[in-house]
């Protein structure tokens, strides 16, 4: 039976000029995961990631902690959606709906809870395919198809154990496929996935089955404050 272990990347550099880069905490989270897998005697047939910097760096830190394993070629099928393009296209509409100005928007962007509310509205516009005036970028349906194709590729690979470092969006879609979740629940699930968490899927004749979700035992056992993060 093929088992696919989807790892969310470690904490990225949210709020900086280069989000697609692990923070020092993100590097620590990924290293701890690799060390935990080494203590467990975990082995995989192949190790891969999306092609984003934060995903590749997470895999590199994991393998450093594991002290073994060779990364496979990066697979763009497991990349996250382009949140910057989506925000650029739909945030002005959400601001208009809420009666926000640039001055009143700034404090909201610095507050995780407030930003989450804004981003949820932005994402709904993307999912709905609301027209926008920005250059074209990947649609929700194209994103779904890309992730699905990536999962199918792994399922047909013939490997028994596969580790793929990805992001919250693709992992949420994978769980949606396995459990038949509604779109609303899938979007909500995205916000609950911890950095450097592990989600396990099993490939069966009738499709994917969820065997484990959002596992952060490696971070909890470390006993270090602040290791559990969502962004």
Residue, then its C-alpha position, 0 to 999 in steps of 0.5 A: x500500500x502506498x502511503x503519502x506523508x504531506x508535510x506543511x513547510x515550516x514557518x515562513x517570513x510573514x510580514x517581511x519583504x520576502x515571505x517565501x523564506x523560512x524564518x529561524x523558527x521555521x528552520x527549527x521546526x523542520x529540523x525537529x521533524x527530521x530528528x524525530x523521524x530519525x529516532x523513529x527509524x522512519x524511512x521513505x522511498x522518495x522525498x520531494x517538495x514543491x518548488x517554492x523556497x520555503x518548501x525546499x528549505x523545509x525538506x533540506x532541514x528535515x533531511x539534515x535532522x534525519x541524517x539521511x535521505x536524498x531529495x527528489x526533483x521539486x514538483x510544482x504540483x505541490x506549490x501553494x496558490x499565489x496569495x500575493x496575486x489573489x490579494x492584489x486582485x481582490x483586496x481592493x474589492x473587500x476594502x470597498x465592501x467594508x468601507x476601509x481606507x489605506x489608513x484604516x487597513x494598515x492596523x488590520x494587516x498587522x493583526x493575525x485575527x483581523x487579517x484572517x477575516x480579510x483574507x477569508x473574504x478575498x479567498x471567497x472571491x477567488x474561489x467564486x471566480x469574481x472578475x478583477x482587473x489584475x493580470x491573469x493568474x491561476x484560477x481556483x479550478x486550475x489550482x485544484x486540477x494541479x494538486x489533484x494531478x500531483x497526488x495522482x502522480x504520486x499514487x501511480x509512482x509505485x513507491x510505498x512511502x513518499x514524503x512530500x513537503x507542501x503548503x496548507x492549500x494543497x494539503x487541504x485539497x488532499x484531505x478534501x479528496x480523501x473525506x469528500x469535504x465541502x468547499x466551505x470546510x476545505x477552506x476552513x481546514x486550510x487555516x488550521x494546519x500547523x507549520x511543519x505538521x504531517x498529514x498521512x494519506x493511504x492510496x487504495x483502489x477506490x481513492x485516497x484515505x486519510x490516516x492521520x492529520x496535522x500531526x505535530x508530536x515532534x514539536x510538542x515533545x520538544x517542549x519549547x515554547x512558541x513552536x506551534x504556529x500557523x503562519 
